[in-house]
Amino acid sequence: MVKMLASRTATLPSLQAFQLTELAWSLLRDTADRRDGRHAFAEKRKPVYIGR
């Protein structure tokens, strides 16, 4: 996702680049992997990523 954002937002006006970045963040912020990553960090364990 980061690579896609970098390539697609490089030539966009700032407002459009920001909007695309916000859209991507809204898709990624509530994934099971992200939640487990946060919990694993708090519990001092390795995360178990499942691709969701």
Beta strands, then each sheet from edge to edge (+ up, - down):
end
